[in-house]
């Protein structure tokens, strides 16, 4: 029983922290506009999900098997990934690929205000996949545009975060895209 309590302890601590921070999020002094959620909603949603996972894992620690196997969801996934990786060739580390990824990320940060979020993100995703040696360019193009569009929808329609539209023709493109998506 002591071993089970030891496995549940980290989840109990996280559950307590989630409850405390949920309480703090309830103190936000903000009136949400009609038809929209306020800034307190997202922290509460995330903390609620964290609490649910902690409750699940705590219950699993006490109700699960007494064996010394990996007890948590993350530990189980890591164990499965390790089993899948056995016998698989892992590519050598490449400082050039790392530096390429860093350079692409810095370029993204510098250009996002100029060319707008949608275009910059699509180019970033494409460049990052290319730097990572993926060579199916049709898939890269489709994934980059779809991924950028998905992020615009998530940030603008669900989370209500204003994104940089860019300048000049990029600004016009951004506003046309937002109009197509029904974002005001």
C-alpha positions in Angstrom: 0.0 0.0 0.0 2.9 2.3 0.7 4.3 1.7 -2.7 0.9 2.6 -4.3 0.7 5.8 -2.2 4.2 6.7 -3.4 3.2 6.3 -7.0 0.1 8.4 -6.4 1.9 11.2 -4.5 3.1 13.2 -7.5 -0.4 13.2 -9.0 -1.9 14.3 -5.7 0.6 17.2 -5.5 -0.3 18.2 -9.1 -4.0 17.9 -8.3 -3.6 20.3 -5.3 -1.6 22.8 -7.5 -4.3 22.6 -10.2 -7.0 23.3 -7.6 -5.1 26.2 -6.2 -4.5 27.7 -9.6 -8.1 27.1 -10.7 -9.1 29.1 -7.7 -6.8 31.9 -8.7 -8.1 31.9 -12.3 -11.6 32.5 -10.8 -10.4 35.8 -9.4 -9.7 37.3 -12.8 -11.5 40.7 -12.9 -12.8 40.8 -16.4 -16.2 41.0 -18.1 -16.3 38.8 -21.2 -17.9 40.4 -24.3 -21.3 39.0 -25.3 -20.9 35.6 -27.0 -17.2 35.2 -26.1 -15.4 33.5 -23.3 -13.2 35.6 -21.0 -9.5 35.2 -20.3 -10.3 33.0 -17.3 -11.7 30.2 -19.4 -8.6 28.8 -21.0 -6.6 28.4 -17.7 -9.7 26.8 -16.1 -10.1 24.4 -19.0 -6.5 23.4 -19.0 -6.4 23.1 -15.2 -9.6 21.0 -15.3 -8.0 18.6 -17.7 -4.9 18.4 -15.6 -7.1 17.6 -12.5 -9.0 14.9 -14.5 -5.7 13.3 -15.5 -4.4 13.5 -11.9 -7.6 11.9 -10.5 -7.4 9.2 -13.1 -3.7 8.4 -12.4 -4.2 8.6 -8.6 -7.1 6.1 -8.9 -5.1 3.9 -11.2 -2.2 3.9 -8.7 -4.4 2.5 -6.0 -6.7 0.3 -8.1 -4.1 -0.9 -10.7 -1.8 -3.9 -10.4 0.8 -4.0 -7.6 3.6 -4.9 -10.1 6.5 -2.6 -10.5 5.6 -1.8 -14.2 5.3 1.7 -15.4 2.2 3.2 -13.6 1.5 6.5 -15.3 0.1 7.2 -18.7 3.3 9.0 -19.8 5.5 6.2 -18.5 3.4 3.7 -20.4 3.8 5.7 -23.6 7.5 6.1 -23.1 7.9 2.3 -22.5 5.9 1.6 -25.7 8.1 4.0 -27.7 11.2 2.4 -26.4 9.9 -1.0 -27.4 9.1 0.3 -30.9 12.5 1.8 -31.3 14.4 -1.4 -30.6 16.3 -2.4 -33.7 15.5 0.8 -35.6 18.4 2.8 -37.0 18.7 6.2 -35.5 20.3 8.8 -37.8 23.5 10.5 -36.7 23.2 13.8 -35.0 23.7 16.7 -37.4 24.7 20.1 -36.1 23.9 21.5 -39.6 20.3 20.4 -39.3 20.1 21.9 -35.8 21.5 25.2 -37.0 19.2 25.1 -40.0 16.2 24.7 -37.8 17.4 27.5 -35.5 17.9 29.8 -38.5 14.5 29.0 -39.9 12.9 29.7 -36.5 14.8 33.1 -36.2 13.7 34.1 -39.7 10.1 33.2 -38.8 10.2 35.5 -35.7 11.7 38.3 -37.7 9.3 38.0 -40.6 6.0 37.3 -39.0 5.1 41.0 -38.4 6.1 41.9 -42.0 4.5 39.1 -44.0 1.7 38.2 -41.6 1.0 35.1 -39.5 -0.6 33.0 -42.2 2.1 33.4 -44.8 5.0 33.3 -42.3 3.7 30.2 -40.7 3.1 28.4 -44.0 6.6 29.3 -45.1 8.1 28.3 -41.7 6.4 24.9 -41.8 7.6 24.2 -45.3 11.1 25.4 -44.6 11.3 23.4 -41.4 10.2 20.2 -43.1 12.7 20.8 -46.0 15.5 21.5 -43.5 14.6 18.2 -41.8 15.2 16.4 -45.1 11.6 15.6 -46.1 11.5 15.7 -49.9 7.9 15.1 -50.9 7.2 18.7 -51.9 3.5 18.2 -52.7 3.0 16.9 -49.1 5.1 19.8 -47.7 3.0 22.4 -49.6 -0.3 20.9 -48.6 0.7 20.3 -45.0 2.2 23.8 -44.6 -0.9 25.6 -45.9 -3.3 23.3 -44.0 -1.3 23.7 -40.8 -1.1 27.4 -41.1 -4.8 27.7 -41.8 -5.6 25.4 -38.9 -3.5 27.6 -36.6 -5.3 30.7 -37.8 -8.7 29.1 -37.1 -7.6 27.9 -33.6 -6.1 31.3 -32.6 -8.7 33.6 -34.2 -12.0 31.6 -33.9 -11.4 29.6 -30.7 -8.8 31.3 -28.5 -9.5 34.9 -29.8 -5.9 35.9 -30.2 -5.1 38.7 -32.6 -2.5 37.7 -35.1 -0.1 39.9 -37.0 -1.7 40.6 -40.5 1.6 41.8 -42.1 2.1 44.9 -44.2 1.1 45.9 -47.8 -0.2 43.0 -49.9 0.3 40.5 -47.1 -2.1 42.6 -44.9 -4.7 42.5 -47.7 -4.2 38.7 -48.1 -4.6 38.2 -44.3 -7.8 40.2 -44.1 -9.2 38.4 -47.2 -8.4 35.1 -45.5 -10.0 36.2 -42.3 -13.1 37.4 -44.2 -13.3 33.9 -45.8 -13.1 32.3 -42.4 -15.8 34.6 -41.0 -13.5 36.3 -38.5 -14.3 40.0 -37.8 
